[in-house]
C-alpha cells in the first residue's frame, strides 16, 4: 500500500504534498550537481515538473476539489483505454 493510499483526510493529503514539495526543493541542487553537465538541464526540468505537479495537486486539495478532479481524471483515463478490468 502506497503512502497516498494511507492518507485518509484532506489535511493528511495537504501535509504530505507540502512535505514532498519542500523535500524536492531541498535536494534539487545537490542532485543536479551529481549529474554530468550535459544532463543537468534535463534533471532541473524533471524537478521543476514534479514540484509543479505537486503544487497543482496541493491547490486542488486546498480548494476542496480533490474528489471531483479525481473522478474527472479517472474518466479521462478510462476513455483513453489506459485502465484495464
Secondary structure as a PSIPRED ss2 file (coil, helix, strand):
# PSIPRED VFORMAT (PSIPRED V4.0)

   1 X C   1.000  0.000  0.000
   2 X C   1.000  0.000  0.000
   3 X H   0.000  1.000  0.000
   4 X H   0.000  1.000  0.000
   5 X H   0.000  1.000  0.000
   6 X H   0.000  1.000  0.000
   7 X C   1.000  0.000  0.000
   8 X C   1.000  0.000  0.000
   9 X C   1.000  0.000  0.000
  10 X H   0.000  1.000  0.000
  11 X H   0.000  1.000  0.000
  12 X H   0.000  1.000  0.000
  13 X H   0.000  1.000  0.000
  14 X H   0.000  1.000  0.000
  15 X H   0.000  1.000  0.000
  16 X H   0.000  1.000  0.000
  17 X H   0.000  1.000  0.000
  18 X H   0.000  1.000  0.000
  19 X H   0.000  1.000  0.000
  20 X H   0.000  1.000  0.000
  21 X H   0.000  1.000  0.000
  22 X H   0.000  1.000  0.000
  23 X H   0.000  1.000  0.000
  24 X H   0.000  1.000  0.000
  25 X H   0.000  1.000  0.000
  26 X H   0.000  1.000  0.000
  27 X H   0.000  1.000  0.000
  28 X H   0.000  1.000  0.000
  29 X H   0.000  1.000  0.000
  30 X H   0.000  1.000  0.000
  31 X H   0.000  1.000  0.000
  32 X H   0.000  1.000  0.000
  33 X H   0.000  1.000  0.000
  34 X H   0.000  1.000  0.000
  35 X C   1.000  0.000  0.000
  36 X C   1.000  0.000  0.000
  37 X H   0.000  1.000  0.000
  38 X H   0.000  1.000  0.000
  39 X H   0.000  1.000  0.000
  40 X H   0.000  1.000  0.000
  41 X H   0.000  1.000  0.000
  42 X H   0.000  1.000  0.000
  43 X H   0.000  1.000  0.000
  44 X H   0.000  1.000  0.000
  45 X H   0.000  1.000  0.000
  46 X H   0.000  1.000  0.000
  47 X H   0.000  1.000  0.000
  48 X H   0.000  1.000  0.000
  49 X H   0.000  1.000  0.000
  50 X H   0.000  1.000  0.000
  51 X H   0.000  1.000  0.000
  52 X H   0.000  1.000  0.000
  53 X H   0.000  1.000  0.000
  54 X H   0.000  1.000  0.000
  55 X H   0.000  1.000  0.000
  56 X H   0.000  1.000  0.000
  57 X H   0.000  1.000  0.000
  58 X H   0.000  1.000  0.000
  59 X H   0.000  1.000  0.000
  60 X H   0.000  1.000  0.000
  61 X H   0.000  1.000  0.000
  62 X H   0.000  1.000  0.000
  63 X C   1.000  0.000  0.000
  64 X C   1.000  0.000  0.000
  65 X C   1.000  0.000  0.000
  66 X H   0.000  1.000  0.000
  67 X H   0.000  1.000  0.000
  68 X H   0.000  1.000  0.000
  69 X H   0.000  1.000  0.000
  70 X H   0.000  1.000  0.000
  71 X H   0.000  1.000  0.000
  72 X H   0.000  1.000  0.000
  73 X H   0.000  1.000  0.000
  74 X H   0.000  1.000  0.000
  75 X H   0.000  1.000  0.000
  76 X H   0.000  1.000  0.000
  77 X H   0.000  1.000  0.000
  78 X H   0.000  1.000  0.000
  79 X H   0.000  1.000  0.000
  80 X H   0.000  1.000  0.000
  81 X C   1.000  0.000  0.000
  82 X C   1.000  0.000  0.000
  83 X C   1.000  0.000  0.000
  84 X C   1.000  0.000  0.000
  85 X C   1.000  0.000  0.000
